[in-house]
Amino acid sequence: MLSPYTFAQSYKAIIQTEINAINKMPLWIAYLVPLDSFGEVINNEYMEFNQIHSYKILDDGQINNVNVLFTMYFDRNNKIRKVFKRWADGGALHSIAYYNSNGRLIYGVYNKGDETHGKLYADTSGFHIKHFPKENECKDCFEAYLFLSTKCIETQYNIIMLQRPKNAKRTNFTPQVGDSAILCSTHIYSLPNGEKTAKGEDGITVQFGMPVIISALTNGWCRVNSIFNAPIGYIPIQNIEIIK
């Protein structure tokens, strides 16, 4: 029988392999946006829920001055493999979710914004949740942030078939110097495998969900800067989410 530690490492490693494969494959970017009762895209900065009549999927060339609810990434078979959502103010992470080719959630990161956040790994045995801080833990917190399947997206937004627009932009998530990313950790390292700290090199407080820029890559680690180009430190690549 596997020890709890060995079991934990086993499911994480298996799911991480699938995450890595998704991030290496070509993906096409699309955006879910709200429409009013006239079928027009809502572009008010402060949108009221009762303004929304329906929803539409758009490509990069169609989203100027538009309220984007979240970004979807489709594979070559028109299956959603990844969903990214920011908070309405456009800043820090709200959630990121990964889906297998059958549309089932396999991994998600969510961020409430008051230091409450979590990571979820999902396999055939169920959900494995790491929620922080533990005293705020609630069994189903993630359900407010993550769609359990792509079918849930279709149902909630009344979209008959999720598919990418014809002119969707192609990308992948192989990390490159200069990429924008989201930090999915409450700490940083002085060097690869070095000292762990909650403060960046120039005294910046490290926050889960904060936006960063990749400034260097080395053996599965990356050095990150703040969005104002202030050095922060090093982090394993699997603890950041590249944003494109």
Wavefront OBJ file of the C-alpha trace (Angstrom):
o trace
v 0.000 0.000 0.000
v 1.274 3.483 -0.873
v 1.886 5.905 1.971
v -0.225 9.112 1.913
v 2.911 11.047 0.926
v 3.713 8.687 -1.953
v 0.090 8.769 -3.115
v 0.082 12.579 -3.058
v 3.274 12.741 -5.094
v 1.855 10.165 -7.519
v -1.383 11.985 -8.423
v 0.372 15.352 -8.570
v 3.056 14.011 -10.899
v 0.500 12.398 -13.211
v -1.655 15.529 -13.395
v 1.397 17.783 -13.787
v 2.452 15.716 -16.806
v -0.944 16.399 -18.400
v -0.712 20.118 -17.527
v 2.728 20.280 -19.147
v 1.393 18.593 -22.288
v -1.471 21.112 -22.542
v 0.931 24.039 -22.167
v 3.164 22.707 -24.956
v 0.393 22.051 -27.481
v -0.872 24.678 -29.940
v -3.908 26.436 -28.476
v -6.290 29.015 -29.924
v -7.391 32.015 -27.845
v -11.048 33.053 -27.485
v -12.964 35.340 -25.149
v -16.421 35.054 -23.618
v -18.184 38.439 -23.618
v -21.662 39.586 -22.539
v -24.338 40.930 -24.930
v -27.267 43.215 -24.163
v -30.887 42.668 -25.234
v -30.096 44.171 -28.677
v -27.298 41.647 -29.260
v -24.638 44.331 -28.829
v -21.432 43.733 -26.898
v -21.514 45.416 -23.475
v -18.503 47.685 -23.057
v -19.433 49.607 -19.898
v -16.614 49.622 -17.372
v -19.068 48.866 -14.572
v -21.503 46.296 -15.881
v -24.705 45.403 -14.034
v -25.799 41.779 -14.140
v -29.296 42.735 -15.291
v -27.790 44.331 -18.415
v -26.711 40.917 -19.698
v -29.032 39.130 -22.085
v -26.746 36.548 -23.681
v -23.087 35.743 -24.380
v -20.777 35.394 -27.361
v -17.290 34.035 -28.081
v -14.936 36.504 -29.808
v -11.339 36.544 -31.075
v -8.499 39.021 -30.417
v -9.528 41.358 -33.206
v -13.023 41.837 -31.758
v -12.399 42.679 -28.095
v -11.381 46.350 -28.081
v -13.196 48.149 -25.232
v -15.142 45.018 -24.356
v -15.926 43.431 -20.988
v -14.227 40.020 -21.157
v -15.686 37.559 -18.651
v -12.893 35.047 -19.149
v -10.396 33.733 -21.698
v -10.602 30.237 -23.174
v -7.915 28.231 -24.951
v -9.051 25.625 -27.494
v -6.996 22.725 -28.854
v -6.893 21.716 -32.525
v -9.998 19.557 -31.978
v -11.996 22.553 -30.726
v -11.919 21.329 -27.132
v -11.367 23.821 -24.300
v -8.189 22.858 -22.480
v -7.675 25.947 -20.329
v -9.714 28.845 -18.894
v -8.261 32.009 -17.356
v -10.153 34.654 -15.396
v -9.008 37.878 -13.726
v -10.916 39.822 -11.132
v -13.201 42.508 -12.622
v -10.674 45.270 -11.868
v -8.341 43.606 -14.392
v -5.570 42.952 -11.901
v -4.787 39.820 -9.957
v -5.771 36.233 -10.657
v -9.322 35.032 -10.072
v -8.855 31.484 -11.382
v -7.170 29.226 -13.915
v -8.530 25.800 -14.857
v -7.215 22.951 -17.011
v -9.412 20.324 -18.704
v -8.691 16.978 -20.298
v -9.824 16.107 -23.826
v -13.193 14.953 -22.438
v -13.849 18.340 -20.823
v -13.268 17.206 -17.234
v -11.472 19.518 -14.789
v -8.026 18.144 -13.904
v -6.363 21.111 -12.192
v -7.370 24.534 -10.980
v -6.006 27.512 -9.077
v -8.321 30.021 -7.400
v -7.723 33.242 -5.529
v -10.337 34.975 -3.379
v -8.110 38.025 -2.992
v -7.993 38.283 0.818
v -5.086 35.842 1.173
v -7.591 33.014 0.749
v -6.619 30.833 -2.196
v -6.199 27.236 -3.213
v -5.109 24.608 -5.705
v -7.199 21.656 -6.797
v -6.028 18.437 -8.433
v -8.747 16.169 -9.822
v -8.460 12.545 -10.883
v -10.764 9.530 -11.034
v -10.596 9.135 -7.259
v -11.928 12.647 -6.646
v -10.642 16.105 -5.707
v -7.399 16.770 -3.842
v -7.535 20.324 -2.495
v -4.830 22.510 -0.954
v -6.656 25.492 0.553
v -4.962 28.419 2.343
v -5.140 29.513 5.058
v -6.352 26.248 6.580
v -8.525 27.953 9.197
v -10.639 29.408 6.352
v -10.975 26.068 4.641
v -14.381 25.119 3.319
v -15.125 21.929 1.464
v -16.629 23.414 -1.686
v -15.027 26.880 -1.893
v -13.519 26.092 -5.286
v -16.965 25.641 -6.887
v -17.455 29.416 -6.829
v -14.294 29.829 -8.927
v -13.824 26.759 -11.129
v -16.090 25.094 -13.690
v -16.028 21.347 -12.985
v -16.333 20.627 -16.705
v -16.564 22.498 -19.988
v -20.180 21.275 -20.139
v -20.831 23.466 -17.084
v -19.690 26.488 -19.119
v -22.143 25.636 -21.917
v -24.964 25.238 -19.404
v -24.286 28.337 -17.308
v -23.910 30.666 -20.292
v -26.504 28.946 -22.501
v -24.049 28.292 -25.311
v -25.166 25.412 -27.519
v -21.641 24.511 -28.645
v -18.337 25.879 -27.409
v -15.991 26.444 -30.326
v -13.258 28.887 -31.204
v -13.869 31.758 -33.636
v -12.590 31.320 -37.201
v -9.863 33.975 -36.757
v -8.729 32.926 -33.281
v -5.057 33.591 -32.587
v -2.790 30.572 -32.091
v -0.358 30.340 -29.174
v 1.298 27.963 -26.716
v 2.496 28.303 -23.148
v 6.124 27.238 -23.459
v 7.810 29.792 -21.142
v 9.907 32.534 -22.712
v 11.842 35.436 -21.234
v 9.557 38.477 -21.262
v 6.331 36.496 -20.817
v 3.664 37.879 -18.490
v 2.692 35.413 -15.785
v 0.766 34.932 -12.555
v 2.591 33.827 -9.407
v 0.815 30.832 -7.842
v 2.792 30.766 -4.624
v 3.066 32.737 -1.380
v 6.859 32.626 -1.416
v 9.857 33.062 -3.683
v 13.466 31.789 -3.613
v 16.734 33.704 -3.530
v 18.224 31.204 -6.012
v 17.031 27.950 -7.628
v 16.701 25.561 -4.659
v 17.852 28.429 -2.449
v 16.369 30.110 0.584
v 12.583 30.460 0.667
v 11.214 33.926 1.478
v 7.971 35.919 1.381
v 9.821 39.091 0.362
v 11.245 39.882 -3.057
v 14.776 41.134 -3.618
v 13.764 44.779 -3.282
v 11.377 44.179 -0.374
v 8.240 43.480 -2.430
v 5.759 41.345 -0.486
v 5.060 38.183 -2.444
v 1.343 37.561 -2.946
v -0.450 34.568 -4.390
v -2.017 35.587 -7.718
v 0.179 38.631 -8.326
v 1.218 39.448 -11.918
v 4.928 39.056 -12.741
v 7.293 39.061 -15.740
v 9.734 36.239 -16.537
v 13.255 37.693 -16.714
v 15.338 34.477 -16.943
v 14.934 30.697 -17.297
v 17.177 28.006 -15.851
v 16.662 24.243 -15.397
v 12.955 24.210 -14.569
v 13.115 27.503 -12.656
v 12.456 31.073 -13.717
v 13.528 34.410 -12.347
v 10.644 36.869 -12.134
v 10.309 40.630 -11.875
v 7.376 42.760 -10.856
v 5.305 44.412 -13.600
v 7.396 47.518 -12.867
v 10.554 45.486 -13.623
v 11.758 45.292 -10.012
v 13.572 41.967 -9.347
v 11.655 39.572 -7.094
v 13.452 36.210 -7.157
v 13.226 32.636 -8.436
v 10.290 30.233 -8.580
v 9.778 26.733 -10.103
v 8.092 27.083 -13.487
v 5.203 24.871 -12.347
v 4.349 27.545 -9.716
v 3.602 30.243 -12.281
v 0.919 30.506 -14.951
v 1.904 32.222 -18.194
v -0.739 34.598 -19.555
v -1.262 35.093 -23.306
l 1 2 3 4 5 6 7 8 9 10 11 12 13 14 15 16 17 18 19 20 21 22 23 24 25 26 27 28 29 30 31 32 33 34 35 36 37 38 39 40 41 42 43 44 45 46 47 48 49 50 51 52 53 54 55 56 57 58 59 60 61 62 63 64 65 66 67 68 69 70 71 72 73 74 75 76 77 78 79 80 81 82 83 84 85 86 87 88 89 90 91 92 93 94 95 96 97 98 99 100 101 102 103 104 105 106 107 108 109 110 111 112 113 114 115 116 117 118 119 120 121 122 123 124 125 126 127 128 129 130 131 132 133 134 135 136 137 138 139 140 141 142 143 144 145 146 147 148 149 150 151 152 153 154 155 156 157 158 159 160 161 162 163 164 165 166 167 168 169 170 171 172 173 174 175 176 177 178 179 180 181 182 183 184 185 186 187 188 189 190 191 192 193 194 195 196 197 198 199 200 201 202 203 204 205 206 207 208 209 210 211 212 213 214 215 216 217 218 219 220 221 222 223 224 225 226 227 228 229 230 231 232 233 234 235 236 237 238 239 240 241 242 243 244
